[in-house]
């Protein structure tokens, strides 16, 4: 009996050892982040079906070979684009970063992976970190237009405008295309050359393939530049072309809403923005709806939407996400708090963003405008001077500068800014126009 028991015990032990040996082998990684199925109208396009099939194939390849870093890179790039097209940057930026970090851990000098990671960091508004990574990446391939585009964007967002121009020049000398022409356009715009900006963005649109997301996004930038010079008809044409080439493109729909708002057709504008909001995740659509509901006398809806914007932006502002990289949104939150008359919280977030990038003209404008609303006119005047340093002719900036200058005692200079703004764009924002009317 004891002998049989001994034999049984030996057998069981042997089976256990075999099991331990088999299951101790490294199993394929199961924690590769998957994509989300789209919902609603944007799930019906043939483009999505192709993208979905491609992502499924890449996921299968990685599951079969966890060291397939080429497929991992392609999947991260697909996720970056999916974030753009759905607006779900919170999910897809994190998913892309997880993949890219796996690649870079094993291949520290993988140029494409490092470029993609820097791109995600910029998308999350971690501009200093993105710049640092891009500078580290540059020596690996100094003949790549991709890296110069990232360096241009990072320097621009940090307010290093001279360096941004240099990087843009390098980029376009290596590869003149939709991406480099777009950057030329934006730099011309912030330096006050609006006609030159329009010319460059037209070249960008012409260089793109009609219907692709990046082409129609670029066409919407052209349309918005037309808005800034009061050419609403030209802007409307571009938005309609974008919708013809890429049906249900949310940013083009929102653009048509902005034109109706400028014309005072608030009901029609609301319909456009509500449609755009139903297509993708994008806080700015809700932000615009806050203003439109108020203008249309729908105060309760306006208040609800204003709080919705803060909830959309708030959880990841000035805090690190699970991956260590939350999306910084303090500039946007500053304006959102102003819309509910919470000037103290607006100032708090404006100062946080200003501490990160004090030389950026948009950040300086944000802080100046919050200080103006708080009645701190001397401080507002100091920061609006920074915002004006590139000679930007943006009508909203000039109106705000005018109001701040007047309150700071520079009345004639302030009135000159307001006059210049209205001559450039007579369709200035309704609420802003109310504020400047006494000084016309």
MARGU-415549 format. One record per residue (C-alpha): residue in one letter; x, y, z. Coordinates in steps of 0.5 Angstrom, whole numbers, padded with zeros to 4 digits, always signed. Example, Ala and Ser with C-alpha at 12.3 -4.5 7.8 and 13.67 -1.06 7.14 Angstrom:
MARGU-415549
a+0025-0009+0016s+0027-0002+0014
***
This chain:
MARGU-415549
x+0000+0000+0000x+0006+0005+0002x+0009+0003-0004x+0003+0005-0009x+0002+0011-0005x+0010+0013-0006x+0009+0011-0014x+0003+0016-0014x+0007+0021-0010x+0012+0021-0015x+0008+0021-0021x+0004+0027-0019x+0011+0031-0017x+0013+0029-0024x+0007+0032-0027x+0007+0038-0023x+0014+0039-0025x+0013+0038-0032x+0007+0044-0031x+0012+0048-0028x+0017+0048-0034x+0011+0049-0039x+0008+0055-0036x+0014+0058-0034x+0016+0059-0041x+0015+0066-0043x+0008+0067-0046x+0006+0072-0052x+0004+0079-0049x-0003+0080-0048x-0003+0087-0045x-0002+0090-0052x-0008+0095-0052x-0013+0094-0057x-0017+0099-0061x-0024+0102-0060x-0030+0100-0065x-0032+0107-0068x-0040+0109-0066x-0045+0113-0070x-0044+0116-0077x-0036+0115-0077x-0036+0108-0077x-0040+0107-0083x-0034+0110-0088x-0030+0105-0092x-0024+0108-0090x-0025+0106-0082x-0027+0099-0085x-0020+0099-0088x-0016+0102-0082x-0020+0097-0077x-0018+0091-0082x-0011+0093-0082x-0010+0094-0074x-0013+0087-0073x-0008+0084-0077x-0002+0088-0073x-0005+0086-0067x-0005+0079-0069x+0002+0079-0072x+0004+0082-0065x+0001+0077-0061x+0004+0071-0065x+0011+0075-0064x+0011+0079-0058x+0018+0082-0061x+0015+0084-0068x+0017+0091-0067x+0016+0093-0074x+0008+0092-0073x+0008+0095-0066x+0011+0101-0069x+0006+0101-0075x+0000+0100-0070x+0002+0106-0066x+0002+0110-0072x-0005+0108-0073x-0007+0109-0066x-0004+0116-0067x-0008+0117-0073x-0014+0114-0070x-0014+0119-0064x-0014+0125-0069x-0020+0122-0073x-0024+0120-0067x-0022+0126-0062x-0021+0120-0057x-0014+0123-0055x-0014+0121-0048x-0015+0113-0050x-0010+0113-0056x-0005+0117-0054x-0004+0113-0048x-0004+0106-0052x+0001+0109-0057x+0006+0111-0052x+0005+0104-0049x+0007+0101-0055x+0013+0106-0057x+0016+0105-0050x+0016+0098-0051x+0020+0099-0058x+0025+0104-0055x+0026+0100-0049x+0029+0094-0053x+0031+0099-0059x+0034+0105-0056x+0036+0108-0062x+0029+0107-0066x+0029+0113-0070x+0021+0113-0072x+0019+0110-0065x+0023+0116-0062x+0019+0121-0067x+0013+0118-0066x+0013+0119-0058x+0015+0126-0059x+0009+0127-0063x+0005+0124-0058x+0008+0128-0053x+0007+0135-0057x-0001+0132-0057x-0001+0132-0050x+0002+0139-0049x+0008+0136-0046x+0012+0141-0050x+0019+0141-0046x+0019+0134-0046x+0017+0133-0053x+0023+0138-0055x+0028+0134-0051x+0026+0128-0054x+0027+0131-0061x+0033+0134-0060x+0036+0127-0058x+0033+0124-0064x+0036+0129-0069x+0043+0126-0070x+0040+0119-0071x+0038+0122-0078x+0039+0129-0079x+0036+0129-0086x+0029+0127-0084x+0024+0132-0085x+0019+0129-0080x+0024+0131-0074x+0025+0138-0077x+0017+0138-0076x+0017+0136-0069x+0023+0141-0067x+0019+0146-0071x+0012+0145-0067x+0016+0144-0060x+0020+0151-0061x+0014+0154-0063x+0009+0152-0057x+0015+0154-0052x+0015+0161-0055x+0022+0160-0059x+0020+0163-0065x+0027+0164-0068x+0029+0157-0067x+0022+0155-0070x+0023+0159-0076x+0030+0155-0077x+0027+0148-0076x+0021+0150-0081x+0027+0152-0086x+0030+0146-0085x+0024+0142-0086x+0022+0145-0093x+0029+0144-0096x+0029+0137-0094x+0021+0136-0096x+0017+0141-0099x+0010+0138-0098x+0003+0139-0094x+0006+0138-0087x+0012+0143-0089x+0008+0148-0092x+0003+0148-0087x+0008+0150-0082x+0010+0156-0086x+0003+0158-0086x+0003+0158-0079x+0009+0162-0078x+0007+0167-0083x+0001+0168-0079x+0004+0169-0072x+0009+0174-0075x+0003+0178-0078x+0003+0176-0085x-0004+0174-0087x-0004+0174-0094x+0003+0170-0094x+0000+0165-0089x-0006+0164-0094x-0001+0163-0100x+0003+0158-0096x-0004+0154-0094x-0006+0154-0101x+0000+0150-0103x-0001+0145-0097x-0008+0144-0099x-0006+0143-0107x+0000+0138-0104x-0005+0134-0100x-0009+0128-0103x-0017+0130-0103x-0021+0127-0098x-0015+0125-0093x-0016+0127-0086x-0010+0131-0086x-0012+0135-0093x-0019+0137-0091x-0016+0139-0084x-0011+0143-0088x-0017+0146-0092x-0021+0148-0086x-0014+0152-0083x-0015+0156-0090x-0022+0157-0089x-0021+0160-0082x-0016+0164-0085x-0021+0167-0089x-0025+0168-0083x-0020+0172-0080x-0020+0177-0085x-0028+0177-0086x-0028+0173-0092x-0034+0169-0090x-0036+0167-0097x-0029+0164-0099x-0029+0161-0092x-0036+0158-0093x-0033+0155-0100x-0027+0152-0097x-0031+0148-0091x-0036+0146-0097x-0031+0143-0101x-0028+0139-0095x-0035+0136-0094x-0035+0134-0101x-0029+0131-0101x-0030+0128-0094x-0037+0127-0092x-0039+0128-0084x-0032+0132-0083x-0033+0134-0076x-0029+0140-0076x-0032+0143-0083x-0039+0142-0080x-0036+0146-0074x-0033+0151-0079x-0040+0152-0082x-0043+0153-0075x-0038+0159-0074x-0040+0162-0080x-0047+0162-0079x-0045+0165-0072x-0042+0171-0075x-0048+0172-0079x-0052+0172-0073x-0056+0166-0075x-0055+0163-0068x-0060+0157-0069x-0057+0155-0075x-0050+0155-0072x-0052+0151-0066x-0055+0146-0071x-0048+0145-0074x-0044+0145-0068x-0049+0140-0065x-0048+0135-0071x-0041+0136-0070x-0041+0134-0063x-0045+0128-0064x-0039+0126-0069x-0033+0126-0065x-0030+0128-0058x-0028+0135-0058x-0028+0140-0053x-0028+0146-0057x-0035+0144-0060x-0038+0144-0053x-0034+0151-0052x-0037+0154-0058x-0044+0151-0056x-0044+0155-0049x-0043+0162-0053x-0048+0160-0058x-0054+0158-0053x-0053+0164-0049x-0053+0168-0055x-0060+0164-0057x-0063+0166-0050x-0062+0158-0047x-0058+0160-0041x-0059+0153-0037x-0056+0150-0043x-0051+0154-0044x-0049+0153-0036x-0049+0146-0037x-0045+0146-0043x-0040+0150-0040x-0039+0145-0034x-0039+0140-0039x-0033+0143-0042x-0029+0144-0035x-0031+0136-0034x-0028+0134-0040x-0021+0138-0039x-0021+0138-0032x-0019+0131-0030x-0012+0131-0034x-0010+0138-0033x-0004+0139-0029x-0004+0132-0027x+0000+0126-0029x-0004+0120-0032x-0004+0113-0031x+0002+0113-0036x+0005+0119-0033x+0003+0123-0039x-0004+0126-0038x-0006+0132-0043x-0004+0139-0040x-0010+0143-0042x-0009+0149-0037x-0010+0154-0042x-0016+0152-0045x-0019+0151-0038x-0017+0158-0036x-0022+0160-0042x-0027+0155-0039x-0027+0158-0032x-0028+0165-0035x-0035+0163-0038x-0038+0161-0031x-0035+0167-0028x-0030+0164-0024x-0024+0168-0025x-0020+0166-0019x-0020+0159-0022x-0019+0162-0029x-0012+0165-0026x-0010+0159-0023x-0010+0155-0029x-0007+0161-0033x-0001+0162-0029x+0000+0154-0029x+0001+0154-0036x+0005+0161-0036x+0010+0158-0032x+0011+0152-0037x+0012+0157-0043x+0012+0164-0041x+0015+0166-0048x+0009+0163-0052x+0004+0169-0055x-0002+0165-0054x-0001+0163-0047x+0001+0170-0045x-0005+0173-0049x-0009+0168-0044x-0006+0170-0038x-0007+0178-0040x-0014+0177-0041x-0016+0173-0035x-0012+0179-0031x-0016+0184-0035x-0022+0180-0033x-0020+0180-0026x-0018+0188-0026x-0011+0187-0026x-0010+0192-0031x-0002+0193-0030x+0000+0186-0030x-0005+0185-0036x-0001+0190-0040x+0005+0187-0039x+0003+0180-0041x-0001+0183-0047x+0006+0186-0049x+0009+0179-0050x+0003+0177-0054x+0004+0182-0059x+0011+0181-0060x+0011+0177-0066x+0006+0183-0069x+0001+0178-0070x-0005+0181-0074x-0010+0176-0070x-0017+0180-0070x-0019+0177-0063x-0012+0179-0060x-0012+0186-0063x-0019+0187-0059x-0016+0184-0053x-0010+0188-0053x-0014+0195-0055x-0018+0194-0049x-0013+0192-0044x-0009+0198-0047x-0014+0203-0045x-0015+0200-0038x-0008+0201-0037x-0008+0208-0039x-0006+0208-0046x-0012+0210-0049x-0010+0212-0056x-0006+0206-0057x-0012+0202-0055x-0017+0205-0060x-0012+0204-0065x-0011+0196-0064x-0019+0196-0064x-0020+0200-0070x-0014+0195-0074x-0018+0189-0071x-0025+0191-0074x-0022+0193-0081x-0019+0186-0081x-0025+0183-0079x-0032+0186-0078x-0035+0180-0076x-0031+0180-0069x-0034+0175-0063x-0041+0178-0061x-0039+0178-0054x-0032+0182-0055x-0036+0187-0060x-0040+0189-0054x-0034+0190-0050x-0030+0195-0055x-0037+0198-0058x-0036+0204-0053x-0029+0206-0055x-0031+0206-0063
***
